[in-house]
Amino acid sequence: MRFPPALLLVCSLALVSVPVGAAARTVYTALATTEPVQGTTSTTAILQGYFTLPCDSDFGFKIRFPDDSIRVQTWHHYYGVGLWNWTISDLSPGTTYSYEAYVHSSGCGDALGDAVSFTTEARLTTSVTGSGTVTGGPRPCASECEDDVPNGQPLTLTATPQPGNVFVGWSGICARQGPVCTATPTG
């Protein structure tokens, strides 16, 4: 009786021969798991990955920038298992990046974790001219303030002039609004 070729593939077995009296040996392969980002500011991110290094290996992270350029951080280790972090700086506010963990070894194989995306926080810059306070951001501001805020999350900022001063107006994302401004920082 003849079986179709697909059935023969499903039923085929692979045999491994071990010499009589030889000890069985466990063979480990390289593993890289990309974990969620552990924290961001407007210019930094803490990348995290879990690595299994069964032999002399290079391992680390590859981060992809919006222009498709890639920055790589590599470490070298002989063997081990663990969770590693990389704090990367010089990122742009309100920008989406992706990264992946990787392992490269000539003797134990290569591994690449799934890509994980994250967005850095936006940078809110507040400048008060005259006497008054702006509230609604991470902290009240009476002069020059720069703060990181969640990218794309609406904020309601309120300008309160000191007695004897008047509200004149906003610039930037609050332009043409009254003393209460609703805006969504994105970068």
N, C-alpha and C positions, 0 to 999 in steps of 0.2 A: 504494500500500500504506500502511495506517495503522499506526503504532506506538503501543503503550500509553503514556500520559503519563509513567510512571516511566522508560521507556527514553529518552524525549526529554530528560528532565532529566539523565540520565547522559551523554548524548551532546552536551549543549549546551556551547558554548565562550564564553569571555569575550574580547572583543577590546579592546585598548588601542591608541589611535592616537597616534602621535608625529609632529609635523610633520616634513616632509622636511628633513634637514640639522640637526635638533635633536639635542643630545647626550642620550644615555640617562642617567637619573638613578636612583640607588639610593635607595629609601625605607626608612628604618629605623623600626621600631616599638619602643615601650617594652617592657621585659622586667623582671620581678621574680621571682627565684628564692629561696625561703626555704631557708636552709641549717640543718643541725642546730645546736642550742644548743652553744656552745663551752665552757661551764662553769657550774656552779651552786654556790651555798652555800645555807644555810638561808634567806637573805633577798635574794640577788641572782642574776641570770642574765646571761650574755653572749649576746645574740641576734645572729644573723649572716644577711646576705642579699646576693645578687649582683644588681646593677642595671645595666640599659642605659638611658641617658637620651639619646634622640636629639635632644631640643630642650629648651627651658626647661621644667623639671619640678619638681614636688614629689615626694619619695620618702621612704620610711621604713618603720616597723614598726607593726603593730597587735597589741596583746597582749590576749587575752581572759581575764578573771578568772573564778573559779568561780561568782560571782554574775551572770555574763553582762555585767558592765560591761566597757568597753574603754578602754584607755589608748593614745594614739597619740604617736609621736615622728616628727616631720617635719623634713626638711632640704630646701633649695632649691638647685638647680644648673642651669646652662644646658645642658650636655651632658656625656657621659662614660660610662665603663664601669668598674665596680669592685665590690669586696667591702667592705661596711660593717658595723661592729659597733655595738651599743647595749648598754651595761651598765645594766640596770634594777635598781633597789633597792626596798626597802619591800615585798618579797614575803613571804608567810607560809611558815614551815617545813613541809615535807612536803606541799606542795600542788601539784596538777597545773594547768598553764596551757597555753594554745596561742597561737601567734603566726604572723603571715604578713607577708611583705615586700610592699610596694605601690609603684606609680608612678602619679602623676596628672599629666597634662599636657593642656592644651586643644588643642594642635596636633599631638601625636604619639600620642595614645591613652593608655589606662589599662592597667595590668597588675596582677595580683594573684597572688602565689605560693601554692602549696599550704600549708595549715596544718600546723604542726609542733608536737607536744606535748612537754612536759618536766615533770619533777617536781623541786621544790627539795629539798635535803637536809633531814633531820630535825635537830633541835637536841637534843643530849644534855647535860643539866645534872647534874653530880655534886657533892654536898656531903658532906664527911666531918665528923662531929661526934666529937670525941675525937682519939685518935692512931691512925692507920692509913692504909692506902692502898687505893684502888680501881684495879684494872688491867682491861684488856680493851677499853677505849675507845681513842681515838686516842693518848692519852698517860696515864701513871700520874697519879693525882690524890690529893693528900693534904690538900686544903682545898676550895676552890670552883673548879670547872672548867666551862666551857661549850665544847662542840666540835660541829662539824658532822659528821654521819655519814650514809651512804647511807640514804635513806628506804626502809623495808621490809626492810632487811637485818638478820638476826638477829645479836645481840651476846651474848657471854658475859662478864659482869662478875664480878670476884672481889674481895670485901672481905677484906683482911688486916689484922687489928688488930696494933698494936705490942705487944711484951711488956708484960704488966701490964694490958692492955685486953682486952675481950671484944666479940665481934660481937653486937649487939642486934637489928638488923633493918634492912630497907629500907623506903622509902616510894615512891610512884609506881608505875611499871611493874614494879618488882621486889618490890612488897609481898608478904608472906607466902612469900618464898623464903628459903633458907638463904644462907650466905656466897657461894655461887656462884649467880648469877642469869643465866638465859637470857631475853632479851627482844628484841622487835622494835620499835625506835623508828619512829613514824609521824607525826612532826609536831613 
